[in-house]
Structure formats: C-alpha cells, structure tokens
Amino acid sequence: MNSLPEQDALVVFAEVAVAVVGFSGVMAFVGKPTERVAQIKLKALVSGGVGVLVFSLLPIVVSLTSLEQDTAWRSLSGLMLAWIVIYYVLDRHDLALIGSDTVGPLLYAVGAGDLIMVVALVASTLGVPLLGHSFIYLASLLWMLVQVLSFFVESMAGLWSRSP
C-alpha cells in the first residue's frame, strides 16, 4: 500500500481526536470528576478519542509497507473491529450500567449506527465487496469520531451546568 489518497481525511480525524483528548484532560483538571458517572464518561471519552487517534494514524503507517492495498484495508478493518468490540465490552458496559442522558430516538439511532458499522467492518474484513474497504474504514472512523464528539459536548455541558 504505497499511495494513500485518504491521508488528508485521516490527518484531520487525528487532529480532532488529539484536541478532544487534550480538552478532556483540561476538563478533568478543572471539573475534578469525583462522581462515578463523571469518571466513567471521562474514561469513555478519552479511550474513544485515543482509539480514533490510533486508527487515524495506523493506515498512514501501513501505507509505508509493501502490503497490497486491499489486504491492508481489510486487515485494518479487522483491527478496528476487534478494538470496537473490546471498547464496547469495557467502556460501553460501564455507561450502560449508569444509564445515559440520551433518550428516545437518538439512543436508537446511535445503536443502529453502531450495528451498521460493525456489520460493515465484518463484511470488509471478510473481503465482501460492499462500497470499498477504504470507504467502510473511513466511514466507521468518522462514526467513532462523531460519538467521541457527542461525549465531549455532553461532558462540557455538564461541566458548565455545575459552574456558579
């Protein structure tokens, strides 16, 4: 995988993830989350942001190897799928235990988006030609970033609501 036309998008995803994780550190310092709910949300925010950062930079590193492009994107999709399963089992399980501030249709939309992302990544990993392996990878990465940003906005709103 020598050329990487998607590199600009990946770099933007990585930059946004770094900013979110950095501001999360500031929020943790300023807000000093002592409640279990706030700590779980902060952990989910940071781990999700780090995941987006890693999976944004990984294709750039893989592009320096001699892997065939199709094989590289399929392998990257498999790695992302494994990470998402681990992330959901560890972080999302904690979030489900405490409940979510999100209600109704939005919660169902997020769940449906997650399911579509996982099914698409499984298909891409197995080599099923849907929309192109790089497109599925980038779309899944964008979905992860949108979720991280929504956690970030929710955490910021919670921090501002506590301010005098």
N, C-alpha and C positions, 0 to 999 in steps of 0.2 A: 504494500500500500504506500506508494511513493507520493502521489499528489493528494491533497486534501482540500477540495473546494469548500467544504463546510467549516474550515478553520475559523473564519471571521465570526460565525454564529457561536461556535464553541468558546471562543475567547470572550465574547460578550457574556455568555452564560457564566463563565468562570469569574469574570469581574463582578457581576451582580451577586454571585454566591459569596465572594470574599467580602463585599460590602455588607451583606446581610449578616454574615457570621461576625464581622467586626462590630457592627452596631449591636448585635446580640450581646457581645461582651460588655459593651458600654451600658446596655440596659440592665444586665446582671449586676454590674457595679453600682449603678445609680439606684436601681429598684431593689437590690438586695432581696431576691425572692426567698422568703422563708416558708411560705405555704407550699405544701406538696404539689398542688396543682400547678403553681407557677414554675416550680423546679422541673416538673415533667414536661411542661410546654417548652421551657427553655432548652432542655435536653433534646427534645424532638426538633426544635428549630435549628440548633447547632449541628446535630447529626445529619439532618436533611440538607443543610447548607454545605456541609463538608462532602456529603455524597454527590451533590450537584457539582461541586468544585472538582472532585476526583474524576467523575465521569465526563466532565467537560475537557479535562486535560489528557485523559487516557487516550483518546483517538489521535491526538497530536503526537504523543509519544509512539503509539503503534504505527503511525504513518512513516516513521523513520526506519521501520523494519522492512523486511522483504516479503511480508505476508501478502497474499493475494487479497485484493480489496473486499471481495465477497466473504472470504474466510475471516478477515479481520472484523468486519461489521457484525457477522454472525457471532463471533467469539465475544466481542464487546457487548452485544445484546444479551448473551448468556451470563456474563459477569454482572451486568446491570440487573438482570432478573434475579440472580442469586442475592445481590445486595438488597433489592427491594423486598424480597421475601424475609430476609433477616431483619431489615428495618421495620417492616410491618409487624413481625412477630415480637420484636423487642420494644420499640417505641410506641407504635400504634396500640399495642395491647395496653400499655400504661394509660394512654389517652382514652381508650375505651372504658377503662375502669373508673376514671374520674368524670366521665361524661364530656360532652362537647358543648361549647357555647353556640355552635352552629345548629340550626333547627330546620326541620322540614325538607323542602325540595332541594335546598343547597346541599344538605348532607347526602341525599340520594344521588345527586349529580356527581359529587366527589367520588362516591363509591362506584358509580357506573364508569367514571373516567378511569379510576384505578383498575377496574376489571378489564376494560378495553386495553389499557396499557399492558397489563400482564399477559393477556391473550395475544396481543400483537408481538410482544417480546418473545413469547414461547414460539410463535409461528416463525419469527425471524431467526431465532436460534436454531430451529429445526430445518431452516432453509426453505420454508414455504414462501414463494414469491407473492407478496401482497402488494405493497407500494414501494418496495425498495428497502433494503436493510438499513441504509443510512438514514432514510426518512423516518422509519419507525424509531430508530435510536434517538434521533434529534427530537421527534415529537414526544417521546417518553421523557427525555431530559427536560424539555420545556414544561411538561405536565408536572414533573417533580419540582421545578423551579417555581411554578405558579403556586403550588401547595406551600412551599417554604415561604414565599412572599405573603401568602394569606396568614400563616402562623405569625409572621413578623408584624403584619398590620394589626392582628388581633392582640399581640403582646404589647405593641406600642399603645394601642387604645386602652388596654388595661393599666399600663403604667401612667398614662395621662389622667385616667379617671381617679387614680389614687393621689395625684398631686394636689396640694392645697390651693 
